Amino acid sequence: MMLRVLSHVPEKHFKMIRYFGFLSNRLRGSLLPLIYEKLEQNISPIKTFGFATMMKAFLKVDPFKCILCGARMVYTGFIVGLKIGQLVSAIENIVLQRPI
């Protein structure tokens, strides 16, 4: 069995050709839609999911909803280098400002 498995392992420094023709990296973008058209296949658009969409789906929480006023927040950036104590004190200040 080992000989059968090892027969599929290429030798060291052996150049493998993985994709050629209409599947090559250079031609795939221009030729693959033509191939789908000739085969009468529909290309479905790729669905992308972001962080906010996944958090809404799994946790039922909107990460961009303000916990103080309920308005939608706009992401402008993040701060690098805060220590855990500074983050906890910032969260405590936000919680104290939240109306009950």
N, CA, C and O atoms as CSV, one atom per row, in Angstrom:
chain,resi,resn,atom,element,x,y,z
A,1,MET,N,N,0.816,-1.194,0.000
A,1,MET,CA,C,0.000,0.000,0.000
A,1,MET,C,C,0.870,1.273,0.000
A,1,MET,O,O,0.539,2.262,-0.655
A,2,MET,N,N,1.966,1.228,0.734
A,2,MET,CA,C,2.842,2.394,0.802
A,2,MET,C,C,3.418,2.740,-0.569
A,2,MET,O,O,3.598,3.914,-0.890
A,3,LEU,N,N,3.706,1.724,-1.373
A,3,LEU,CA,C,4.234,1.988,-2.713
A,3,LEU,C,C,3.197,2.696,-3.580
A,3,LEU,O,O,3.543,3.559,-4.387
A,4,ARG,N,N,1.932,2.334,-3.414
A,4,ARG,CA,C,0.877,3.010,-4.166
A,4,ARG,C,C,0.743,4.470,-3.759
A,4,ARG,O,O,0.561,5.344,-4.607
A,5,VAL,N,N,0.834,4.729,-2.457
A,5,VAL,CA,C,0.740,6.109,-1.974
A,5,VAL,C,C,1.948,6.911,-2.439
A,5,VAL,O,O,1.797,8.031,-2.927
A,6,LEU,N,N,3.127,6.356,-2.293
A,6,LEU,CA,C,4.347,7.074,-2.655
A,6,LEU,C,C,4.477,7.292,-4.155
A,6,LEU,O,O,5.223,8.174,-4.579
A,7,SER,N,N,3.783,6.525,-4.955
A,7,SER,CA,C,3.850,6.747,-6.397
A,7,SER,C,C,3.174,8.058,-6.799
A,7,SER,O,O,3.423,8.570,-7.891
A,8,HIS,N,N,2.327,8.604,-5.934
A,8,HIS,CA,C,1.652,9.869,-6.233
A,8,HIS,C,C,2.388,11.086,-5.669
A,8,HIS,O,O,1.979,12.221,-5.913
A,9,VAL,N,N,3.449,10.865,-4.930
A,9,VAL,CA,C,4.235,11.971,-4.372
A,9,VAL,C,C,5.303,12.348,-5.388
A,9,VAL,O,O,6.098,11.495,-5.782
A,10,PRO,N,N,5.342,13.613,-5.827
A,10,PRO,CA,C,6.358,13.999,-6.825
A,10,PRO,C,C,7.752,14.035,-6.218
A,10,PRO,O,O,7.912,14.187,-5.007
A,11,GLU,N,N,8.746,13.894,-7.065
A,11,GLU,CA,C,10.122,13.954,-6.599
A,11,GLU,C,C,10.483,15.380,-6.212
A,11,GLU,O,O,9.796,16.333,-6.578
A,12,LYS,N,N,11.563,15.504,-5.472
A,12,LYS,CA,C,11.997,16.812,-5.014
A,12,LYS,C,C,12.361,17.698,-6.208
A,12,LYS,O,O,13.022,17.240,-7.139
A,13,HIS,N,N,11.937,18.956,-6.185
A,13,HIS,CA,C,12.175,19.959,-7.228
A,13,HIS,C,C,11.443,19.645,-8.535
A,13,HIS,O,O,11.802,20.185,-9.581
A,14,PHE,N,N,10.425,18.785,-8.494
A,14,PHE,CA,C,9.652,18.470,-9.687
A,14,PHE,C,C,8.589,19.548,-9.874
A,14,PHE,O,O,7.806,19.807,-8.960
A,15,LYS,N,N,8.554,20.170,-11.032
A,15,LYS,CA,C,7.611,21.259,-11.312
A,15,LYS,C,C,6.263,20.668,-11.704
A,15,LYS,O,O,6.147,19.971,-12.712
A,16,MET,N,N,5.246,20.955,-10.895
A,16,MET,CA,C,3.907,20.434,-11.159
A,16,MET,C,C,3.096,21.512,-11.897
A,16,MET,O,O,3.157,22.693,-11.557
A,17,ILE,N,N,2.355,21.089,-12.889
A,17,ILE,CA,C,1.430,21.993,-13.581
A,17,ILE,C,C,0.042,21.678,-13.056
A,17,ILE,O,O,-0.500,20.601,-13.305
A,18,ARG,N,N,-0.528,22.629,-12.326
A,18,ARG,CA,C,-1.820,22.366,-11.708
A,18,ARG,C,C,-2.970,22.784,-12.600
A,18,ARG,O,O,-3.949,22.051,-12.740
A,19,TYR,N,N,-2.861,23.951,-13.201
A,19,TYR,CA,C,-3.945,24.459,-14.029
A,19,TYR,C,C,-3.374,24.944,-15.354
A,19,TYR,O,O,-2.345,25.619,-15.384
A,20,PHE,N,N,-4.043,24.598,-16.445
A,20,PHE,CA,C,-3.623,25.083,-17.755
A,20,PHE,C,C,-4.870,25.289,-18.602
A,20,PHE,O,O,-5.960,24.848,-18.237
A,21,GLY,N,N,-4.703,25.953,-19.719
A,21,GLY,CA,C,-5.849,26.221,-20.586
A,21,GLY,C,C,-6.743,27.294,-19.989
A,21,GLY,O,O,-6.252,28.312,-19.500
A,22,PHE,N,N,-8.058,27.075,-20.024
A,22,PHE,CA,C,-8.977,28.103,-19.522
A,22,PHE,C,C,-8.998,28.168,-18.004
A,22,PHE,O,O,-9.606,29.088,-17.456
A,23,LEU,N,N,-8.360,27.234,-17.292
A,23,LEU,CA,C,-8.289,27.295,-15.834
A,23,LEU,C,C,-7.002,27.939,-15.324
A,23,LEU,O,O,-6.819,28.055,-14.113
A,24,SER,N,N,-6.106,28.362,-16.220
A,24,SER,CA,C,-4.869,29.003,-15.771
A,24,SER,C,C,-5.203,30.366,-15.167
A,24,SER,O,O,-6.215,30.982,-15.499
A,25,ASN,N,N,-4.337,30.810,-14.287
A,25,ASN,CA,C,-4.587,32.076,-13.588
A,25,ASN,C,C,-4.707,33.248,-14.554
A,25,ASN,O,O,-5.500,34.163,-14.329
A,26,ARG,N,N,-3.934,33.222,-15.615
A,26,ARG,CA,C,-3.908,34.343,-16.551
A,26,ARG,C,C,-5.194,34.433,-17.372
A,26,ARG,O,O,-5.624,35.535,-17.715
A,27,LEU,N,N,-5.814,33.302,-17.693
A,27,LEU,CA,C,-6.953,33.285,-18.610
A,27,LEU,C,C,-8.297,33.011,-17.932
A,27,LEU,O,O,-9.345,33.180,-18.556
A,28,ARG,N,N,-8.283,32.599,-16.688
A,28,ARG,CA,C,-9.512,32.181,-16.027
A,28,ARG,C,C,-10.554,33.286,-15.964
A,28,ARG,O,O,-11.737,33.016,-16.173
A,29,GLY,N,N,-10.160,34.504,-15.687
A,29,GLY,CA,C,-11.116,35.602,-15.566
A,29,GLY,C,C,-11.818,35.936,-16.871
A,29,GLY,O,O,-12.977,36.350,-16.858
A,30,SER,N,N,-11.137,35.764,-17.997
A,30,SER,CA,C,-11.753,36.119,-19.275
A,30,SER,C,C,-12.427,34.934,-19.962
A,30,SER,O,O,-13.441,35.116,-20.637
A,31,LEU,N,N,-11.885,33.719,-19.805
A,31,LEU,CA,C,-12.426,32.575,-20.527
A,31,LEU,C,C,-13.486,31.782,-19.767
A,31,LEU,O,O,-14.360,31.178,-20.389
A,32,LEU,N,N,-13.426,31.772,-18.443
A,32,LEU,CA,C,-14.370,30.965,-17.685
A,32,LEU,C,C,-15.818,31.423,-17.857
A,32,LEU,O,O,-16.697,30.569,-17.968
A,33,PRO,N,N,-16.114,32.740,-17.885
A,33,PRO,CA,C,-17.495,33.142,-18.175
A,33,PRO,C,C,-17.972,32.683,-19.557
A,33,PRO,O,O,-19.149,32.364,-19.725
A,34,LEU,N,N,-17.080,32.648,-20.540
A,34,LEU,CA,C,-17.451,32.149,-21.863
A,34,LEU,C,C,-17.780,30.653,-21.834
A,34,LEU,O,O,-18.704,30.198,-22.509
A,35,ILE,N,N,-17.019,29.902,-21.051
A,35,ILE,CA,C,-17.275,28.469,-20.918
A,35,ILE,C,C,-18.643,28.249,-20.266
A,35,ILE,O,O,-19.419,27.408,-20.718
A,36,TYR,N,N,-18.939,29.010,-19.197
A,36,TYR,CA,C,-20.245,28.889,-18.537
A,36,TYR,C,C,-21.376,29.242,-19.503
A,36,TYR,O,O,-22.430,28.608,-19.496
A,37,GLU,N,N,-21.146,30.254,-20.328
A,37,GLU,CA,C,-22.168,30.672,-21.296
A,37,GLU,C,C,-22.418,29.563,-22.327
A,37,GLU,O,O,-23.569,29.283,-22.661
A,38,LYS,N,N,-21.360,28.936,-22.830
A,38,LYS,CA,C,-21.512,27.863,-23.814
A,38,LYS,C,C,-22.200,26.634,-23.213
A,38,LYS,O,O,-22.944,25.933,-23.899
A,39,LEU,N,N,-21.946,26.383,-21.930
A,39,LEU,CA,C,-22.569,25.246,-21.260
A,39,LEU,C,C,-23.955,25.586,-20.707
A,39,LEU,O,O,-24.619,24.736,-20.115
A,40,GLU,N,N,-24.386,26.839,-20.905
A,40,GLU,CA,C,-25.675,27.342,-20.429
A,40,GLU,C,C,-25.834,27.157,-18.925
A,40,GLU,O,O,-26.871,26.698,-18.447
A,41,GLN,N,N,-24.791,27.522,-18.190
A,41,GLN,CA,C,-24.825,27.481,-16.735
A,41,GLN,C,C,-24.900,28.898,-16.201
A,41,GLN,O,O,-24.283,29.810,-16.752
A,42,ASN,N,N,-25.651,29.084,-15.132
A,42,ASN,CA,C,-25.768,30.392,-14.493
A,42,ASN,C,C,-24.699,30.517,-13.412
A,42,ASN,O,O,-24.454,29.586,-12.645
A,43,ILE,N,N,-24.077,31.673,-13.371
A,43,ILE,CA,C,-23.083,31.947,-12.349
A,43,ILE,C,C,-23.770,32.725,-11.246
A,43,ILE,O,O,-24.242,33.840,-11.464
A,44,SER,N,N,-23.825,32.137,-10.061
A,44,SER,CA,C,-24.442,32.838,-8.932
A,44,SER,C,C,-23.385,33.716,-8.267
A,44,SER,O,O,-22.238,33.294,-8.118
A,45,PRO,N,N,-23.756,34.929,-7.867
A,45,PRO,CA,C,-22.778,35.810,-7.222
A,45,PRO,C,C,-22.360,35.254,-5.861
A,45,PRO,O,O,-23.142,34.606,-5.165
A,46,ILE,N,N,-21.129,35.522,-5.511
A,46,ILE,CA,C,-20.589,35.044,-4.244
A,46,ILE,C,C,-21.150,35.902,-3.115
A,46,ILE,O,O,-21.108,37.131,-3.178
A,47,LYS,N,N,-21.670,35.249,-2.092
A,47,LYS,CA,C,-22.199,35.967,-0.938
A,47,LYS,C,C,-21.067,36.228,0.043
A,47,LYS,O,O,-20.305,35.324,0.386
A,48,THR,N,N,-20.967,37.468,0.486
A,48,THR,CA,C,-19.948,37.812,1.469
A,48,THR,C,C,-20.628,38.179,2.775
A,48,THR,O,O,-21.677,38.824,2.788
A,49,PHE,N,N,-20.025,37.766,3.850
A,49,PHE,CA,C,-20.554,38.047,5.174
A,49,PHE,C,C,-19.509,38.822,5.952
A,49,PHE,O,O,-18.344,38.430,6.014
A,50,GLY,N,N,-19.931,39.911,6.536
A,50,GLY,CA,C,-19.037,40.698,7.358
A,50,GLY,C,C,-19.220,40.379,8.820
A,50,GLY,O,O,-20.045,39.543,9.189
A,51,PHE,N,N,-18.449,41.049,9.647
A,51,PHE,CA,C,-18.500,40.829,11.090
A,51,PHE,C,C,-19.875,41.174,11.645
A,51,PHE,O,O,-20.431,40.418,12.441
A,52,ALA,N,N,-20.427,42.313,11.227
A,52,ALA,CA,C,-21.710,42.758,11.767
A,52,ALA,C,C,-22.831,41.800,11.383
A,52,ALA,O,O,-23.701,41.514,12.206
A,53,THR,N,N,-22.830,41.304,10.160
A,53,THR,CA,C,-23.864,40.380,9.708
A,53,THR,C,C,-23.806,39.076,10.489
A,53,THR,O,O,-24.841,38.546,10.892
A,54,MET,N,N,-22.599,38.557,10.706
A,54,MET,CA,C,-22.467,37.312,11.456
A,54,MET,C,C,-22.872,37.499,12.909
A,54,MET,O,O,-23.503,36.618,13.493
A,55,MET,N,N,-22.517,38.640,13.501
A,55,MET,CA,C,-22.874,38.875,14.895
A,55,MET,C,C,-24.382,39.015,15.061
A,55,MET,O,O,-24.947,38.539,16.046
A,56,LYS,N,N,-25.045,39.673,14.090
A,56,LYS,CA,C,-26.500,39.780,14.134
A,56,LYS,C,C,-27.149,38.412,13.995
A,56,LYS,O,O,-28.135,38.124,14.675
A,57,ALA,N,N,-26.611,37.562,13.123
A,57,ALA,CA,C,-27.210,36.252,12.881
A,57,ALA,C,C,-27.029,35.307,14.068
A,57,ALA,O,O,-27.973,34.616,14.451
A,58,PHE,N,N,-25.849,35.266,14.648
A,58,PHE,CA,C,-25.573,34.288,15.697
A,58,PHE,C,C,-25.917,34.782,17.093
A,58,PHE,O,O,-26.464,34.024,17.895
A,59,LEU,N,N,-25.610,36.022,17.397
A,59,LEU,CA,C,-25.799,36.523,18.757
A,59,LEU,C,C,-27.029,37.403,18.918
A,59,LEU,O,O,-27.380,37.788,20.033
A,60,LYS,N,N,-27.686,37.723,17.803
A,60,LYS,CA,C,-28.874,38.595,17.817
A,60,LYS,C,C,-28.566,39.956,18.430
A,60,LYS,O,O,-29.405,40.551,19.106
A,61,VAL,N,N,-27.342,40.442,18.184
A,61,VAL,CA,C,-26.896,41.733,18.703
A,61,VAL,C,C,-26.319,42.532,17.551
A,61,VAL,O,O,-25.504,42.022,16.781
A,62,ASP,N,N,-26.739,43.786,17.430
A,62,ASP,CA,C,-26.171,44.667,16.410
A,62,ASP,C,C,-24.934,45.344,17.004
A,62,ASP,O,O,-25.066,46.131,17.941
A,63,PRO,N,N,-23.732,45.058,16.483
A,63,PRO,CA,C,-22.530,45.638,17.081
A,63,PRO,C,C,-22.410,47.139,16.841
A,63,PRO,O,O,-21.628,47.804,17.521
A,64,PHE,N,N,-23.161,47.683,15.899
A,64,PHE,CA,C,-23.075,49.112,15.618
A,64,PHE,C,C,-24.189,49.911,16.272
A,64,PHE,O,O,-24.357,51.090,15.958
A,65,LYS,N,N,-24.954,49.305,17.170
A,65,LYS,CA,C,-26.004,50.026,17.889
A,65,LYS,C,C,-25.415,50.547,19.194
A,65,LYS,O,O,-24.837,49.788,19.973
A,66,CYS,N,N,-25.565,51.841,19.424
A,66,CYS,CA,C,-25.018,52.475,20.625
A,66,CYS,C,C,-25.775,51.976,21.849
A,66,CYS,O,O,-27.005,51.928,21.851
A,67,ILE,N,N,-25.022,51.600,22.905
A,67,ILE,CA,C,-25.668,51.111,24.113
A,67,ILE,C,C,-26.233,52.249,24.955
A,67,ILE,O,O,-27.016,52.006,25.873
A,68,LEU,N,N,-25.843,53.497,24.653
A,68,LEU,CA,C,-26.350,54.633,25.418
A,68,LEU,C,C,-27.647,55.185,24.844
A,68,LEU,O,O,-28.631,55.340,25.567
A,69,CYS,N,N,-27.651,55.485,23.536
A,69,CYS,CA,C,-28.819,56.141,22.940
A,69,CYS,C,C,-29.570,55.271,21.947
A,69,CYS,O,O,-30.693,55.607,21.572
A,70,GLY,N,N,-28.979,54.152,21.506
A,70,GLY,CA,C,-29.639,53.266,20.561
A,70,GLY,C,C,-29.466,53.660,19.098
A,70,GLY,O,O,-29.986,52.977,18.215
A,71,ALA,N,N,-28.747,54.748,18.825
A,71,ALA,CA,C,-28.523,55.175,17.439
A,71,ALA,C,C,-27.443,54.309,16.791
A,71,ALA,O,O,-26.706,53.603,17.480
A,72,ARG,N,N,-27.359,54.370,15.488
A,72,ARG,CA,C,-26.363,53.587,14.751
A,72,ARG,C,C,-25.009,54.286,14.797
A,72,ARG,O,O,-24.907,55.467,14.467
A,73,MET,N,N,-23.976,53.564,15.203
A,73,MET,CA,C,-22.634,54.122,15.280
A,73,MET,C,C,-21.922,53.941,13.945
A,73,MET,O,O,-22.251,53.038,13.176
A,74,VAL,N,N,-20.960,54.791,13.679
A,74,VAL,CA,C,-20.160,54.725,12.463
A,74,VAL,C,C,-18.735,54.373,12.868
A,74,VAL,O,O,-18.151,55.023,13.735
A,75,TYR,N,N,-18.179,53.345,12.238
A,75,TYR,CA,C,-16.818,52.905,12.531
A,75,TYR,C,C,-15.839,53.882,11.898
A,75,TYR,O,O,-15.886,54.109,10.689
A,76,THR,N,N,-14.953,54.464,12.702
A,76,THR,CA,C,-13.960,55.397,12.186
A,76,THR,C,C,-12.531,54.885,12.353
A,76,THR,O,O,-11.637,55.327,11.631
A,77,GLY,N,N,-12.298,53.974,13.277
A,77,GLY,CA,C,-10.953,53.461,13.479
A,77,GLY,C,C,-10.849,52.770,14.821
A,77,GLY,O,O,-11.842,52.623,15.533
A,78,PHE,N,N,-9.642,52.347,15.165
A,78,PHE,CA,C,-9.428,51.697,16.444
A,78,PHE,C,C,-8.128,52.200,17.036
A,78,PHE,O,O,-7.269,52.730,16.331
A,79,ILE,N,N,-7.998,52.027,18.332
A,79,ILE,CA,C,-6.821,52.482,19.056
A,79,ILE,C,C,-5.987,51.261,19.415
A,79,ILE,O,O,-6.501,50.295,19.979
A,80,VAL,N,N,-4.717,51.306,19.091
A,80,VAL,CA,C,-3.829,50.196,19.364
A,80,VAL,C,C,-3.016,50.503,20.614
A,80,VAL,O,O,-2.562,51.631,20.808
A,81,GLY,N,N,-2.840,49.519,21.438
A,81,GLY,CA,C,-1.915,49.649,22.542
A,81,GLY,C,C,-2.539,49.922,23.894
A,81,GLY,O,O,-1.807,50.140,24.859
A,82,LEU,N,N,-3.864,49.920,24.012
A,82,LEU,CA,C,-4.454,50.105,25.332
A,82,LEU,C,C,-4.274,48.845,26.161
A,82,LEU,O,O,-4.380,47.727,25.657
A,83,LYS,N,N,-4.000,49.048,27.443
A,83,LYS,CA,C,-3.848,47.916,28.339
A,83,LYS,C,C,-5.214,47.523,28.886
A,83,LYS,O,O,-6.177,48.280,28.764
A,84,ILE,N,N,-5.297,46.342,29.487
A,84,ILE,CA,C,-6.581,45.813,29.947
A,84,ILE,C,C,-7.202,46.735,30.990
A,84,ILE,O,O,-8.416,46.944,30.980
A,85,GLY,N,N,-6.409,47.279,31.870
A,85,GLY,CA,C,-6.947,48.179,32.897
A,85,GLY,C,C,-7.582,49.424,32.286
A,85,GLY,O,O,-8.631,49.880,32.742
A,86,GLN,N,N,-6.945,49.972,31.253
A,86,GLN,CA,C,-7.510,51.147,30.582
A,86,GLN,C,C,-8.810,50.797,29.870
A,86,GLN,O,O,-9.751,51.591,29.885
A,87,LEU,N,N,-8.881,49.615,29.244
A,87,LEU,CA,C,-10.111,49.203,28.578
A,87,LEU,C,C,-11.247,49.013,29.572
A,87,LEU,O,O,-12.379,49.422,29.313
A,88,VAL,N,N,-10.948,48.391,30.712
A,88,VAL,CA,C,-11.981,48.162,31.738
A,88,VAL,C,C,-12.476,49.486,32.292
A,88,VAL,O,O,-13.679,49.652,32.490
A,89,SER,N,N,-11.581,50.434,32.547
A,89,SER,CA,C,-12.022,51.727,33.076
A,89,SER,C,C,-12.847,52.492,32.047
A,89,SER,O,O,-13.784,53.201,32.413
A,90,ALA,N,N,-12.509,52.359,30.754
A,90,ALA,CA,C,-13.301,53.012,29.712
A,90,ALA,C,C,-14.699,52.408,29.645
A,90,ALA,O,O,-15.677,53.135,29.472
A,91,ILE,N,N,-14.805,51.094,29.780
A,91,ILE,CA,C,-16.114,50.432,29.760
A,91,ILE,C,C,-16.917,50.830,30.988
A,91,ILE,O,O,-18.126,51.044,30.896
A,92,GLU,N,N,-16.248,50.931,32.148
A,92,GLU,CA,C,-16.965,51.334,33.372
A,92,GLU,C,C,-17.526,52.748,33.211
A,92,GLU,O,O,-18.638,53.021,33.661
A,93,ASN,N,N,-16.773,53.646,32.576
A,93,ASN,CA,C,-17.264,55.009,32.362
A,93,ASN,C,C,-18.481,55.005,31.437
A,93,ASN,O,O,-19.429,55.760,31.655
A,94,ILE,N,N,-18.458,54.171,30.423
A,94,ILE,CA,C,-19.601,54.101,29.493
A,94,ILE,C,C,-20.827,53.563,30.211
A,94,ILE,O,O,-21.938,54.057,30.016
A,95,VAL,N,N,-20.620,52.541,31.049
A,95,VAL,CA,C,-21.763,51.956,31.767
A,95,VAL,C,C,-22.356,52.958,32.738
A,95,VAL,O,O,-23.572,52.988,32.929
A,96,LEU,N,N,-21.520,53.778,33.353
A,96,LEU,CA,C,-22.037,54.775,34.282
A,96,LEU,C,C,-22.860,55.835,33.557
A,96,LEU,O,O,-23.780,56.396,34.152
A,97,GLN,N,N,-22.559,56.126,32.294
A,97,GLN,CA,C,-23.298,57.125,31.531
A,97,GLN,C,C,-24.618,56.592,30.984
A,97,GLN,O,O,-25.478,57.374,30.577
A,98,ARG,N,N,-24.788,55.278,30.969
A,98,ARG,CA,C,-25.979,54.667,30.374
A,98,ARG,C,C,-27.205,54.934,31.244
A,98,ARG,O,O,-27.181,54.709,32.454
A,99,PRO,N,N,-28.276,55.416,30.613
A,99,PRO,CA,C,-29.487,55.675,31.405
A,99,PRO,C,C,-30.152,54.359,31.821
A,99,PRO,O,O,-30.173,53.393,31.058
A,100,ILE,N,N,-30.674,54.338,32.998
A,100,ILE,CA,C,-31.306,53.117,33.518
A,100,ILE,C,C,-32.778,53.101,33.252
A,100,ILE,O,O,-33.462,52.147,33.623
